[in-house]
Amino acid sequence: MTTILQIDSSITGEASVSRQLTNATVEQLARQQGNVRLIKRDLVASPLSHLTLGGSGDADVLDEFLAADTVVIGAPMYNFSVPSQLKAWIDRILVAGQTFRYGANGPEGLAGNKRVIVAISRGGFYDEGNAFEHVETYLKGVLNFIGVTPEFVHADGIAVGPEQREAGLANGLGEVERLAA
Ligand SMILES: Cc1cc2nc3c(=O)[nH]c(=O)nc-3n(C[C@H](O)[C@H](O)[C@H](O)COP(=O)(O)O)c2cc1C
């Protein structure tokens, strides 16, 4: 039995490209791995609050992450970064002593036993090094920080036009199909 945690953060519901990709990813993993327990966290249907000083009372969010073998994260680009709903989730996951610690050699990630797959959907096209790209670079950075090497699938050009939308989605679904078992 393996536990998959699916995190969605798109506000566009049925029309969401990132949600199509996270669903396809979970289906693919379930086909490959068989006995799967799926936990879904929809950060739009049930938003987390901003952090406040003195604790959030959201230890269940961290526990759910720690207990998952695989985490599938839907990450649409909103104003060049992740949705604030997803940022609020990350704020519950990066916790000193739980997912990272500061040792003699600097920060050390503690969540390296997890597989994390991130499904990115972006309206435009972002070559590597594009100064406006703060979704993939940001998530790679924070996940590396906690010891995880994430895998990414991408749907790009979604807002350029209907043809590009279709091609972008097809590209993302193709990347999902090629995910390793
Ligand atoms: C509020 C909002 C902000 C957006 N900002 C950007 C942006 O800065 N850059 C970009 O390329 N696309 C932007 N887009 C387009 C989305 O990234 C694109 O539509 C993507 O498919 C969204 O993922 P979703 O289909 O899962 O909702 C934005 C869309 C919305 C709704």
The ligand as a Tripos MOL2 file, in Angstrom:
@<TRIPOS>MOLECULE
LIG
   31    33     1     0     0
SMALL
NO_CHARGES

@<TRIPOS>ATOM
      1 C1         -5.2080   35.0280  -11.7830 C.3       1 LIG1
      2 C2         -4.4020   34.5130  -12.9350 C.ar      1 LIG1
      3 C3         -3.1110   34.9820  -13.1290 C.ar      1 LIG1
      4 C4         -2.3360   34.5100  -14.1760 C.ar      1 LIG1
      5 N1         -1.0590   34.9590  -14.3380 N.ar      1 LIG1
      6 C5         -0.2730   34.4540  -15.3260 C.ar      1 LIG1
      7 C6          1.0850   34.8700  -15.4720 C.ar      1 LIG1
      8 O1          1.6130   35.6790  -14.7310 O.2       1 LIG1
      9 N2          1.8040   34.3240  -16.4660 N.ar      1 LIG1
     10 C7          1.3040   33.3790  -17.3180 C.ar      1 LIG1
     11 O2          2.0230   32.9090  -18.1950 O.2       1 LIG1
     12 N3          0.0230   32.9700  -17.2030 N.ar      1 LIG1
     13 C8         -0.7620   33.4850  -16.2360 C.ar      1 LIG1
     14 N4         -2.0660   33.0540  -16.0960 N.ar      1 LIG1
     15 C9         -2.5540   32.0020  -16.9820 C.3       1 LIG1
     16 C10        -2.4830   30.6610  -16.2810 C.3       1 LIG1
     17 O3         -1.1740   30.3510  -15.8600 O.3       1 LIG1
     18 C11        -2.9720   29.5490  -17.2050 C.3       1 LIG1
     19 O4         -4.2920   29.8310  -17.5960 O.3       1 LIG1
     20 C12        -2.9260   28.1860  -16.5280 C.3       1 LIG1
     21 O5         -3.5420   27.2360  -17.3740 O.3       1 LIG1
     22 C13        -3.6380   28.2100  -15.1920 C.3       1 LIG1
     23 O6         -3.7340   26.9020  -14.6510 O.3       1 LIG1
     24 P1         -5.1610   26.2080  -14.5180 P.3       1 LIG1
     25 O7         -5.6390   25.9550  -15.9230 O.co2     1 LIG1
     26 O8         -4.8930   24.9530  -13.7680 O.co2     1 LIG1
     27 O9         -6.0780   27.1450  -13.7910 O.co2     1 LIG1
     28 C14        -2.8580   33.5390  -15.0660 C.ar      1 LIG1
     29 C15        -4.1750   33.0780  -14.8620 C.ar      1 LIG1
     30 C16        -4.9410   33.5550  -13.8160 C.ar      1 LIG1
     31 C17        -6.3280   33.0130  -13.6090 C.3       1 LIG1
@<TRIPOS>BOND
     1     1     2 1
     2     2     3 ar
     3     2    30 ar
     4     3     4 ar
     5     4     5 ar
     6     4    28 ar
     7     5     6 ar
     8     6     7 ar
     9     6    13 1
    10     7     8 2
    11     7     9 ar
    12     9    10 ar
    13    10    11 2
    14    10    12 ar
    15    12    13 ar
    16    13    14 ar
    17    14    15 1
    18    14    28 ar
    19    15    16 1
    20    16    17 1
    21    16    18 1
    22    18    19 1
    23    18    20 1
    24    20    21 1
    25    20    22 1
    26    22    23 1
    27    23    24 1
    28    24    25 2
    29    24    26 1
    30    24    27 1
    31    28    29 ar
    32    29    30 ar
    33    30    31 1
@<TRIPOS>SUBSTRUCTURE
     1 LIG1         1 GROUP 0 **** ****
